[in-house]
Amino acid sequence: MAENKKYNKDPKINNNKDSNKPKPKFNIYWVYGAIAVLFIGLQFFSISPKAEEISMQDFERNMLKNGDVAKIVVVNKDRANIYIKQDRLDDAKYKDAGENAFSRAPKDGPHFYFTIGSMEYFEKWLNEAQETYLDGEYIEVSYKTQPNYLRDLAGWLFPIVIIVAIWLFIFRRMSKGGGAPGGNNIFSVGKSKAQLFDKESSTVKVNFTDVAGLEEAKVEVREIVDFLKTPKKYTDLGGKIPKGVLLVGPPGTGKTLMAKAVAGEANVPFFSMSGSDFVEMFVGVGASRVRDLFKQAKEKAPCIIFIDEIDAIGRARGRNANYGSNDERENTLNQLLTEMDGFANNVGVIIMAATNRADILDKALMRAGRFDRQIHLELPDINERKDIFKVHLKPIKLETNLDVDFLSKQTPGFSGADIANICNESALIAARKDKKVVERQDFLDAVDRIVGGLERKTKIITKEEKKTIAFHEAGHATVSWLLEHAHPLVKVTIIPRGRALGAAWYLPEERQITTREQLLDEMCSALGGRVAEELIFGKISTGAMNDLEKITKQAYAMIAYFGMSEKVGHVSFYDSSGQSDMAFTKPYSEKTAELIDKEVKDLIEEAYKRSFDLLKKNQAGLTKLADILLEREVIFSEDLEKIFGKRPWKTMHEREEEAKKEIKEKQSKKEQEELKAKAEISKEESVKEEPEVDVDKEIE
């Protein structure tokens, strides 16, 4: 085994790894850099002969004093080139000058040079030196202006290079990520920002098995994928492939997760982007991005386009009075409508979109031919919540025999995102308590944490306030326990959570429709806290504000929306289209408004009186329950059952079990009847198959 880990010395084998590495791409800037380096090198390493630099003192002592200088040429007033007489060049001191062939001076000169600091000082010094050493014989001095082309060229090129470099730096910062479609490049502002997932670059690992529940929605979404995989199966019968699918549902129900599953399952390109990606401050950018998106999609067809939160651009036109006729959002929507079902034909391009506000979308967007199908993703029921829990509990270390059915029953009205949050929060709570596994109580604490908020045990509450809170919560619990249609209680606590000083947890029934009696019982239960305060203390507090807000909205809905008032009548002033948001007047008269207000007030007063009579009749049990709550701070449904007895009405779970039992009995009875019928049919067929006997022939 150790030999397999040794490095293989075969270069062919070892080069395979290097060949897999991406090779650097050719860049034109490399050529520019090589030319610049070559140009600079020629300046520093020129092969032409060069003069040797000396000092003015050496020039005076060794050359001027001996009369070896033929002439001096001052170049550009800063350099003095020295020419030695030809007959003196054979001297040893000049012959050995410049041992390096690249630096040896030319024969015609200049042979040496020195730098001049000041022309006035140089001329004065030269005159004095010549009078001292040459006895009236003056050396020829000439002045020459020699242009330095490299320096001049750099002088006017350098600022341009600096400006270009700054511009390129700013341009690259602005165009960071601009290489991809829809980057921040100022020149690609109209490009689509859609992210492409295909076979080569797909990183989506989600499939339909990761989406728990939503079986009906998965059937339709699978059919969309099948349309793109085998379109001939449908077109041969004369059918047309749907152009658009709209996923509608409350937040957290799995709309985006369903789209990820489609991206993971489909073997076709998948474009994903948000509706807000089309919105930009520049005029016409949104429409340009729509055009570019569909242009890319047509090139990749068959493919799927997914637009998340399409209500950002699909809002009904003319709904917002603050925008004029040239609203950028409306232009983007118009372009989207044209691309989806306009004059051009988009064969093989299916648009998927998701929103939780389908009521505000434009009617032209929702018509057949654009979004042909609407798939509703509702909040999961108890069985779907069980499946969702199983998916999210896989990575968590659980205690043995954890009841998943119990968890699904404790989370009515929770979405898939809420359940995922509960599973994560329970693991964090267990880790905070240094546990090795996540237990059932950790899940209950997680539900309490998410629903009610974090416990605030250090909050200072006076004894009188604590007693008031205890009777308030006990009033809620008592009324809900004694009324048939009120939600059954799970737990009551007077430990402050979040902004609430007390909280009660109920297990609501998962109803599809709600009757007037059920709504009235819920109103009485909500008023139980205020009634208990008045009954016990003779005064009321501000603790019932949330309860009063809830029942007021519910009462107005009963009268104005649900038509549950005899005096107002069977009318509804609810506008599902949302047009009432733009209206300046109410859809009813002032007289009707007064009647609605009076009916709401009477309805609430009736519920209040009913709760008061109920608590006064059971005041002893209310007081006993409040005392237990003050002592333990938390009570459960078992405590109410000990005080008030078991509820005479069947729970939702019991009714479900009975319904399931009846269905099973009917199925078994039906199966028995079918078996009996099959047995009779087979008996009749066997009789028919028996050979007929001719009696006369047998006698003969």
Secondary structure, DSSP 8 states (H G I E B T S, - for coil): -TGGGS----HHHHHHHHHHS------HHHHHHHHHHHHHHHHHS--S---EE--HHHIIIIIITTT-EEEEEEETTTEEEEEE-GGGTTSHHHHTS--STTT---TTS--EEEE-S-HHHHHHHHHHHHHHHSTT---EEEEE----HHHHHHHHHHHHHHHHHHHHHHHHHHTTTTTSTT-S-GGGTTS---EEE-TTT------GGGS-S-HHHHHHHHHHHHHHH-THHHHTTT-----EEEEE-STTSSHHHHHHHHHHH-SS-EEEEEGGGG--SSTTHHHHHHHHHHHHHHHH-SEEEEEESTHHHHB-TT--TTS-TT-HHHHHHHHHHHHHHSSS--TTEEEEEEES-GGGB-HHHHSTTTS-EEEE-----HHHHHHHHHHHTTTS-B-TT--HHHHHHT-TT--HHHHHHHHHHHHHHHHHTT-SSB-HHHHHHHHHHHHH--B-TT----HHHHHHHHHHHHHHHHHHHHSSSS--EEEEE-S-BTTBS-EEEE-----SS--HHHHHHHHHHHHHHHHHHHHHHSS--GGGHHHHHHHHHHHHIIIIIS---TTT-S-----TTSGGGG-SS-SS-HHHHHHHHHHHHHHHHHHHHHHHHHHHHTHHHHHHHHHHHHHHSEEEHHHHHHHH---SS--HHHHHHHHHHHHHHHHHHHHHHHHHHHHHHHHHHHHHHS----HHHHH-
